[in-house]
Amino acid sequence: MKHNTPVTDREVLMKDNTILVTKTDLKGKITFANDDFIEISGFTAEELIGSDHNIVRHPDMPVEAFADLWATINQGKPWRQLVKNRTKAGDYYWVEANVTPIYKNNNIEGFLSVRYSPSRDEIRCSEQFYDQLRNHKATIRPSGFFEKINFIKRLSVKNKLIISSLFFLVPALLAILWVVKEKNMIIEFAQQEVLGTEYHIAFTGLLLHIGDYSGISNQNIKIDTSAVEQIRHIIDADITVLDSLDTKYGEILKTSQAWRAIKQNWVTLSTENTTLLTAEDIYQKQSKFIESLYTFIGELNDHSNLILDPDLDSYWLMDMNSIKLPELVERLVFLRSYLALNYNSQLLTEKQKIDLMVKYQLAQTLFDKATESAAKATHYNDTVAAAVSVKRASFESVVQQYLKDIRSNLIEGESTASSSEQYFNAGTKAIQSVENLYIVGENSLKQLLENRIHKVEQEKWELLAIVFTLLFCNYSA
């Protein structure tokens, strides 16, 4: 067995409400690790991906435990056990490991490991058991069992029947209660996702309105100042809604501190005297603020499980709505604002063309990724496909045309037929098409998650009903 060094006596505790997730191939090489696993392990993603999973193995773990793991999962069965892992620095941390095979075309193609934080009592029991295992005082699969129950032969027929029923009843009850525990974890996980979805919808509205504010406040677009004031009032209304949501969910989603910073930065940006600033200075300040909004969305996704969902019917929908569409909107906002600042129905300079090309390529790349996620989201869920098909088609058509016009007319060609306002309006239309798809997708996601919670809760209560029935029948007997 691989012996990783150094080791220390320092324990690292898993953060509250975190789940450590990894995937491996059939040989145990890591193919995916989520951010929480990377953080607690102390290794970088580059060090983990492609390495054997035993890179985090602690020397205190007996070889028999991992032999049992591989024997179990290679048979296509799930494996659950407490495991002591080692960080890169040599510290240790305990996890409740749940390892299951990943199937493709009825064949095992790898393994998924999902880890939760165990209780201190579970850790103490595991430490004692593993110590006995290392000293050959215990085995993973107990032997000599039937020799230990020879006393049953001396019991009456009635007592034998009672004990026999208990041998079947107790494991059945424990198995059902374990499944109920798993159901509760699924429910809690999905409830966190629903909260994140609700927050996400409101925050994306703010993000889009900030993008509009950035575009129309640019000096090269001649719009009545009342339009700027109007969008400020809309943003203030968005902030009021988000204040209410953060009061309810901020502690759970760990957003309160970052949200307060965003509000303060908006006050600074919107009240700053810009008469002494150049248009480029204003653009850079607004761009920096918009980037902070997308950083916030990333943190919100992490804390609300919106990038961890293991079910394909919702995974790609979350990927589209929580990651790809917001990233695309960010690039379209920057592209629209850049043109509003630099293009005034005149040919662009070579430097401006290069800058525009970079922004265009980023937007085009994210558009391609968003389109791919949208296709997979509809492929794996017929209900989602029916709900988003119209908005998806409009989104792909409008955004593709907007980017095509920029490439053809401003980057590859030298056309000045369209005015700055026309490009701004076309960019606004493209962003609006993304927003329309996002709203339909987010509503579909919320409904999907609520249906999942309802279904799992129903399954949980059915299992508990079985438990009570078994107990009643045994008691009556």
Sequence and secondary structure as in RCSB ss.txt:
>XXXX:A:sequence
MKHNTPVTDREVLMKDNTILVTKTDLKGKITFANDDFIEISGFTAEELIGSDHNIVRHPDMPVEAFADLWATINQ
GKPWRQLVKNRTKAGDYYWVEANVTPIYKNNNIEGFLSVRYSPSRDEIRCSEQFYDQLRNHKATIRPSGFFEKIN
FIKRLSVKNKLIISSLFFLVPALLAILWVVKEKNMIIEFAQQEVLGTEYHIAFTGLLLHIGDYSGISNQNIKIDT
SAVEQIRHIIDADITVLDSLDTKYGEILKTSQAWRAIKQNWVTLSTENTTLLTAEDIYQKQSKFIESLYTFIGEL
NDHSNLILDPDLDSYWLMDMNSIKLPELVERLVFLRSYLALNYNSQLLTEKQKIDLMVKYQLAQTLFDKATESAA
KATHYNDTVAAAVSVKRASFESVVQQYLKDIRSNLIEGESTASSSEQYFNAGTKAIQSVENLYIVGENSLKQLLE
NRIHKVEQEKWELLAIVFTLLFCNYSA
>XXXX:A:secstr
        S B    TT  EEEEE TT BEEEE HHHHHHH   HHHHTTSBGGGGB TTS HHHHHHHHHHHTT
T  EEEEEEEE TTS EEEEEEEEEEEEETTEEEEEEEEEE   HHHHHHHHHHHHHHHTTS  SS   HHHHTG
GGGGS HHHHHHHHHHHHHHHHHHHHHHHHHHHHHHHHHHHHHHHHHHHHHHHHHHHHHHHHHHHHTSTTS   H
HHHHHHHHHHHHHHHHHHHHHHHHHHHHT HHHHHHHHHHHHHHHHS  TTS HHHHHHHHHHHHHHHHHHHHHH
HHHTTTTT   HHHHHHHIIIIIIHHHHHHHHHHHHHHHHHH SSS   HHHHHHHHHHHHHHHHHHHHHHHHHH
HHHHS HHHHHHHHHHHHHHHHHHHHHHHHIIIIIIIS    S HHHHHHHHHHHHHHHHHHHHHHHHHHHHHHH
HHHHHHHHHHHHHHHHHHHHHHHHHH 
